């Protein structure tokens, strides 16, 4: 990043008002960066999330609570630009969820379109081969994404990497990115329960959970909580050709 671009992104961040919930942790600084970037590119919102090998993710910081719900839909459905950006280590830029995007992520695109999101741009936050997080930008219908907006997104991604490397996420030592997915421990616990109950693999258990969460129109974490608390039990699929119970 050039000195001029660095100065510009620092200025945009300085102009963003602090909120009481920001704090001084890396997650608090990231939240302010998300709001500053969202304002700079006139976005619906911005989120920064950590993703794991199971394509589960935790939003670290967002420009607002509604964006957190949008971001979590990717982890519930198991598809979306943040996941692809994480997997490929390259930006996943989709300006048309109603067209090209629907061919790539059919369920995700339909859910986003229902919520008024027409475009999503995701950028991996990484250092070499180390993937730290993903920055996602959500745009509403008719919102342009210019070359200048792309530069803002890239510059804030660079700033996000610096922030993640600079300090602990919640102000306490030892709470870095590698530990954040511990917040999803209940999902992993539910996955193990479904695997045992249905006699399927861990991967298939996650597929079943994602499908159930989608059908119930709740987040994957909400479903996991219900499974662990024994409020919800997933039923085994009927054997093909088996006669239904009388």
C-alpha positions in Angstrom: 0.0 0.0 0.0 1.4 3.4 -1.0 1.9 6.2 1.6 -0.9 8.1 0.0 -3.4 5.2 0.2 -2.3 4.4 3.8 -2.9 8.0 4.8 -6.4 8.0 3.1 -7.5 4.8 4.9 -6.2 6.1 8.2 -8.1 9.3 7.6 -11.3 7.4 6.9 -10.8 5.4 10.1 -10.2 8.5 12.1 -13.4 10.1 10.8 -15.4 7.0 12.0 -16.9 7.7 15.5 -16.1 5.3 18.2 -18.8 3.3 19.9 -19.0 2.2 23.5 -18.9 -1.4 22.4 -15.7 -1.0 20.4 -13.2 -1.3 23.2 -9.5 -1.5 22.5 -9.2 -5.2 21.5 -8.5 -6.2 17.9 -12.2 -7.2 17.5 -13.2 -3.7 18.6 -10.8 -2.0 16.2 -12.0 -4.3 13.4 -15.7 -3.3 14.1 -14.7 0.4 13.7 -12.8 -0.5 10.5 -15.9 -2.3 9.2 -18.1 0.7 9.8 -15.5 3.0 8.1 -15.2 0.8 5.1 -19.0 0.5 4.8 -19.4 4.2 4.8 -16.6 4.8 2.3 -18.1 2.4 -0.3 -21.7 3.1 0.5 -22.3 -0.6 1.4 -25.2 -2.3 3.1 -22.6 -3.5 5.6 -19.2 -5.1 6.1 -18.1 -8.2 8.1 -14.8 -9.8 9.1 -15.0 -13.5 9.9 -12.8 -16.5 10.7 -13.4 -19.7 8.8 -12.2 -23.2 9.5 -11.6 -26.4 7.5 -15.2 -27.5 8.0 -16.4 -24.3 6.4 -17.7 -23.1 9.7 -17.2 -19.5 10.6 -17.5 -16.9 13.3 -18.1 -13.2 12.6 -15.3 -11.4 14.5 -16.6 -7.9 13.7 -19.3 -6.3 11.7 -20.6 -2.8 10.8 -23.9 -3.7 12.5 -26.0 -6.6 13.8 -28.0 -7.1 10.6 -24.7 -7.7 8.7 -23.8 -10.3 11.3 -27.0 -12.2 10.4 -26.2 -11.9 6.7 -22.7 -13.2 7.2 -23.7 -16.2 9.4 -26.1 -17.4 6.6 -23.0 -18.5 4.6 -21.9 -20.8 7.5 -25.4 -22.1 7.9 -25.8 -22.9 4.2 -22.2 -24.0 3.6 -21.8 -21.8 0.5 -21.0 -18.2 -0.3 -18.2 -15.7 -1.2 -16.5 -15.6 2.2 -16.1 -19.4 2.1 -14.8 -19.3 -1.4 -12.4 -16.5 -0.7 -11.1 -18.5 2.3 -10.7 -21.7 0.3 -9.1 -20.2 -2.8 -7.0 -17.5 -0.9 -8.3 -15.1 -3.6 -11.0 -12.4 -3.6 -14.5 -13.7 -4.5 -16.2 -10.8 -6.2 -19.8 -11.2 -7.2 -21.6 -8.1 -8.5 -24.8 -10.0 -9.6 -26.3 -12.5 -7.2 -29.5 -12.6 -9.3 -27.6 -13.8 -12.3 -24.1 -15.3 -12.2 -24.1 -15.6 -8.4 -27.2 -17.8 -8.4 -25.4 -20.3 -10.6 -22.5 -20.5 -8.1 -24.4 -20.3 -4.8 -28.1 -21.0 -5.5 -29.4 -21.2 -2.0 -27.2 -18.4 -0.7 -28.1 -16.1 -3.5 -31.8 -16.6 -3.0 -31.5 -15.9 0.7 -29.5 -12.7 0.1 -31.8 -11.5 -2.6 -34.8 -11.9 -0.3 -32.9 -9.6 2.1 -32.2 -7.0 -0.5 -28.5 -7.9 -1.1 -27.6 -7.8 -4.8 -23.8 -8.1 -4.6 -21.1 -9.4 -2.3 -17.3 -8.9 -2.4 -15.1 -11.0 -0.2 -11.4 -10.6 0.4 -9.1 -13.0 2.3 -7.1 -11.5 5.1 -3.9 -13.5 5.0 -0.1 -13.5 5.5 1.6 -15.8 3.0 -0.1 -19.2 3.4 -1.7 -18.3 6.8 -5.4 -17.5 6.5 -6.5 -15.2 9.3 -10.0 -14.1 8.3 -12.2 -12.9 5.4 -13.6 -9.4 4.9 -17.0 -9.3 3.2 -18.8 -6.3 1.7 -22.6 -6.4 1.1 -24.2 -4.1 -1.4 -27.9 -3.4 -2.0 -29.7 -3.1 -5.3 -28.2 -0.3 -7.5 -25.1 0.3 -5.3 -22.1 0.7 -7.6 -18.7 -0.7 -6.8 -16.2 1.5 -8.5 -12.4 1.1 -8.9 -12.0 3.5 -6.0 -14.3 1.3 -3.9 -12.1 -1.7 -4.8 -9.0 0.1 -3.6 -10.7 1.0 -0.4 -11.6 -2.7 0.2 -8.1 -3.8 -0.5 -6.6 -1.2 1.7 -8.9 -2.0 4.6 -8.1 -5.7 4.1 -4.4 -4.8 4.6 -5.3 -2.8 7.7 -7.4 -5.7 9.0 -4.4 -8.0 8.7 -2.3 -5.6 10.7 -5.0 -5.3 13.3 -5.4 -9.1 13.7 -1.6 -9.5 14.1 -1.3 -6.6 16.5 -3.1 -7.9 19.6 -5.6 -10.2 21.3 -9.2 -10.2 20.0 -10.9 -9.5 23.3 -8.2 -7.7 25.2 -7.0 -10.8 27.0 -3.7 -12.5 26.3 -3.9 -15.7 24.3 -7.2 -14.9 22.6 -6.0 -14.7 19.0 -7.6 -15.8 15.8 -6.7 -19.5 16.2 -8.9 -19.7 19.4 -11.9 -17.8 18.0 -13.6 -20.9 16.6 -13.9 -22.2 20.1 -17.0 -20.1 20.0 -18.4 -22.8 17.7 -17.8 -25.5 20.2 -21.5 -26.2 20.6 -21.8 -26.7 16.8 -19.0 -29.3 16.9 -20.7 -31.0 19.9 -24.0 -31.1 18.1 -22.3 -32.5 15.0 -20.9 -35.4 17.1 -24.3 -36.1 18.6 -26.0 -36.2 15.1 -23.2 -38.5 13.8 -23.8 -40.9 16.7 -27.6 -40.7 16.5 -27.9 -41.2 12.8 -24.9 -43.5 12.2 -23.4 -41.2 9.6 -20.0 -39.6 9.0 -19.0 -36.2 10.6 -19.3 -34.6 7.1 -22.7 -36.0 6.5 -23.8 -34.9 10.0 -22.9 -31.3 9.1 -24.8 -31.5 5.8 -27.9 -32.7 7.7 -27.6 -29.9 10.3 -27.2 -27.3 7.6 -30.2 -28.6 5.7 -32.3 -28.6 8.9 -31.2 -25.1 9.9 -32.1 -23.9 6.4 -35.5 -25.5 6.5 -36.3 -24.1 9.9 -35.0 -20.7 8.9 -32.6 -20.4 11.8 -28.8 -20.2 12.1 -26.6 -23.2 12.4 -25.5 -22.1 15.9 -29.2 -21.8 17.0 -29.9 -25.3 15.8 -26.8 -26.7 17.5 -28.0 -25.2 20.8 -31.3 -26.9 20.4 -29.6 -30.3 19.6 -27.3 -30.1 22.5 -30.1 -29.2 24.8 -32.2 -32.1 23.4 -34.9 -29.7 22.2 -34.4 -30.9 18.6 -33.5 -34.4 17.3 -32.8 -35.0 13.7 -34.5 -38.1 12.2 -32.7 -40.6 9.9 -33.6 -40.5 6.3 -36.0 -43.3 5.3 -34.4 -46.1 3.4 -35.1 -45.9 -0.3 -37.9 -48.2 -1.2 -38.9 -48.9 2.3 -42.6 -49.0 3.0 -43.9 -46.2 5.2 -45.2 -47.1 8.7 -48.8 -48.1 8.9 
